[in-house]
Amino acid sequence: MNDDLALYLARQARSLGLDALTLEEADPETLRAFAGAVLTELAALGLVPGEAEVGCWAAPRPAGH
């Protein structure tokens, strides 16, 4: 996994108050928000189906377009 992406996801988890030690107590809406952020980034990379938005982790466009 891209180190920048890992750091971004870690920041998202911290901002939502999520960690591996308290996962069982986490609010379902909070988990859904984090899962949505993860899936959005993976879709942008073309790793899962979804809207392939150009985002922070997407590859640069080929030159000449």
C-alpha positions as CSV (number, residue, x, y, z in Angstrom):
1,M,0.0,0.0,0.0
2,N,1.1,3.5,-0.8
3,D,2.7,5.1,2.4
4,D,0.8,8.3,1.7
5,L,-2.5,6.5,1.4
6,A,-1.8,4.6,4.6
7,L,-1.0,7.9,6.4
8,Y,-4.2,9.5,5.0
9,L,-6.3,6.5,6.2
10,A,-4.7,6.6,9.6
11,R,-5.6,10.3,9.9
12,Q,-9.1,9.6,8.9
13,A,-9.4,6.8,11.5
14,R,-8.0,9.1,14.2
15,S,-10.3,12.0,13.2
16,L,-13.3,9.6,13.6
17,G,-12.0,8.3,16.9
18,L,-11.4,4.8,15.6
19,D,-8.6,2.4,16.6
20,A,-8.0,-1.3,16.6
21,L,-8.4,-1.6,20.4
22,T,-11.9,-0.1,20.5
23,L,-13.4,-1.4,17.3
24,E,-16.1,-3.5,19.0
25,E,-17.4,-0.4,20.7
26,A,-17.4,1.9,17.6
27,D,-20.6,3.4,16.4
28,P,-21.9,1.8,13.1
29,E,-22.2,5.2,11.5
30,T,-18.6,6.0,12.3
31,L,-17.5,2.7,10.8
32,R,-19.6,3.3,7.7
33,A,-18.0,6.7,7.2
34,F,-14.5,5.2,7.5
35,A,-15.4,2.3,5.2
36,G,-16.7,4.8,2.7
37,A,-13.4,6.8,2.8
38,V,-11.4,3.6,2.3
39,L,-13.6,2.4,-0.6
40,T,-13.5,5.8,-2.3
41,E,-9.7,5.8,-2.3
42,L,-9.5,2.2,-3.5
43,A,-11.9,3.0,-6.3
44,A,-9.9,6.0,-7.3
45,L,-6.9,3.7,-7.7
46,G,-9.0,1.3,-9.8
47,L,-8.7,-1.5,-7.2
48,V,-12.4,-1.9,-6.5
49,P,-15.5,-1.0,-8.6
50,G,-16.7,2.5,-8.1
51,E,-16.4,6.0,-9.5
52,A,-12.8,6.3,-10.7
53,E,-12.3,9.9,-9.6
54,V,-8.9,11.5,-10.0
55,G,-7.9,12.1,-6.5
56,C,-4.8,12.2,-4.3
57,W,-3.8,8.6,-5.0
58,A,-4.7,8.3,-8.6
59,A,-1.9,7.9,-11.1
60,P,-0.9,11.0,-13.2
61,R,-2.5,11.3,-16.6
62,P,-0.4,10.4,-19.6
63,A,1.3,13.4,-21.3
64,G,-0.1,14.6,-24.6
65,H,-3.8,14.7,-23.8
